[in-house]
Amino acid sequence: MKDKITIALPKGRLAELSMEYFASKGITAKSMNEDTRKLVFESDCKQYEILLVRATDVPVYVEHGAADIGVVGKDILLEYMPNVYELKDLGFGHCRMSIAKPKDKEINFDFKDWGNLRVATKFTNIAKNYFKENGINAEIIKLYGSIELAPILGLSDIIVDIVSTGNTLRENGLEEGTTLFESTARIIANKISTKKNYEKIRMLTK
Amino acid sequence: MSLIPEGVKIYFGENMEKKINLEDRIKANFKNNGYKLIELPSYEYYEDLKINFSNSMRRKMFKFEDRETGEILALRPDMTSLLAKLMNLKEKEMKYPERIFYMGDVFRHEKMKERSQAGVELIGVDDKYKSDLEILIMAIEIMKSLSLEKPMLEIGSIIIFDSLMKKLEIKKEDIKKIKGYLDRKDIPTLQKFVEEKNYDSIILELPNLVGKKDILKKLENYVDVKGLKKVLNTLDELGYDENYILDLGMVKEMEYYTGIIFNGFAGEETGEYILTGGRYDKLMGVRALGFVLNIDTLVDMVEKTEDEENNGYLITGKNYIEGLKKKVEFIREGIKAEWYSENQSLEKVKEYGRLKKFKYVLDIDVNEKYLVAGVDKNEG
């Protein structure tokens, strides 16, 4: 049976912040600073294995047990609802899920007068649930990037997207409205691994 | 249409052999424990099924219409709820205790839409302590008997959770929310919720009450944990202390559980539980509990079964009628036999014979047999 704990981290800034957190638990991996193309690293103490994957893939690795724990934003957890434990709020990676509309368009954010609202978003499940719960008839248009373009080109009336500073929205002539929720990075864990390696995982999430 | 619908499974060849072997061993184990096989209907009235399930499970059922009555039917999403209905219908004919097991497929709109299951139900034993132990031990022992590495049960209790909620006077709709957070051990959201509602902070301990039985102490001042403790003490006494871990924050998707609940895992499999079970006294109208094995996951986990030894005759030749007669003769005697229908060289026939695990190729024209595998005992 393997004794190593495998940690899946989302590539980029969140991985750096996560490693700062894990350093406080005694886990460091010097090799991460050396080779930027590698995706799998061993911790200096050799007891942990660190994977760098796409943020949306982190919960997939953890749910299927390919990684024991992982770090991922609450936004992604709410969108994909993976069958994992969410053990800790790491407090960093702060952002919010918001609705935005073109600044020059008269749209009230309660969408009372709309027959059919077109919404462009990467987060289709979150958007679908929000409008359903609020009794708004919305057509959800799935995009994979540059969501801000959709209302400008008339592809959609509004967007639902992640906002951190709001600069991107402003630069594209969009105005932020309702915030659906605030999101930060979470430590997630595979359900069975949590039972098998209870003490180690508890130590990492205390 | 040449597509295979999503979520179905096909067993053939090596996997099929593994599955048959696995099911044979499980069946023998259940029978030896005194359990009787039951075959249940594949579908049931949705109206009767839905009372046992939460909304999320109701949505997962495959529903269709009864042509005669217009009633909605659903493919069985699990076996226990079907059995419960049967028990209630045939209550008068039942002589408790009943020990029943089942094998078959269940259907849900999930990643894998059809799943093979094998499970046991112990119905009508009044002594909770003894029946809890019978089922827990069977669950550990069945995993052991399948030679799985480090078989483990995670054990929790819905009755402890329910009593705690009652004791703390948690509102019904909030209990549902707390259950949802606990199921994901969503500690950040649970914390926010408990603080907002000003509930006792002991609730925040629940997701972390994982470990050996000393963690029961944490809840002793709130609820009665003696029942569970007694069961665990006996498990320890019998040498099963390495085969379980307590999780007092455990809850279940199926809403019918009323007492002990547990899931099983082993080896390096961390994607799926091997087995899942618990007590559901209200569902059956009498005390009842059981567990179900996840056959599809087990097939992936068990080693390839021992190859069967080569035996029987592969018959070839030009004289088809004689060959056919010989084949029927062998089959009547309980010997494996097959007619090789292609016109091929003896070498090719032997090759096919080896592949199909025959011991001999029989040339019916000259009535001569050739050994294709193993040792011929008769000829030394």
Boltz contact constraints between the chains, C-beta under 6 A:
constraints:
  - contact:
      token1: [A, 64]
      token2: [B, 271]
      max_distance: 6.0
  - contact:
      token1: [A, 65]
      token2: [B, 270]
      max_distance: 6.0
  - contact:
      token1: [A, 65]
      token2: [B, 271]
      max_distance: 6.0
  - contact:
      token1: [A, 85]
      token2: [B, 185]
      max_distance: 6.0
  - contact:
      token1: [A, 86]
      token2: [B, 184]
      max_distance: 6.0
  - contact:
      token1: [A, 86]
      token2: [B, 186]
      max_distance: 6.0
  - contact:
      token1: [A, 87]
      token2: [B, 187]
      max_distance: 6.0
  - contact:
      token1: [A, 89]
      token2: [B, 188]
      max_distance: 6.0
  - contact:
      token1: [A, 190]
      token2: [B, 270]
      max_distance: 6.0
  - contact:
      token1: [A, 192]
      token2: [B, 265]
      max_distance: 6.0
  - contact:
      token1: [A, 192]
      token2: [B, 270]
      max_distance: 6.0
  - contact:
      token1: [A, 193]
      token2: [B, 270]
      max_distance: 6.0
  - contact:
      token1: [A, 195]
      token2: [B, 154]
      max_distance: 6.0
  - contact:
      token1: [A, 195]
      token2: [B, 245]
      max_distance: 6.0
  - contact:
      token1: [A, 198]
      token2: [B, 210]
      max_distance: 6.0
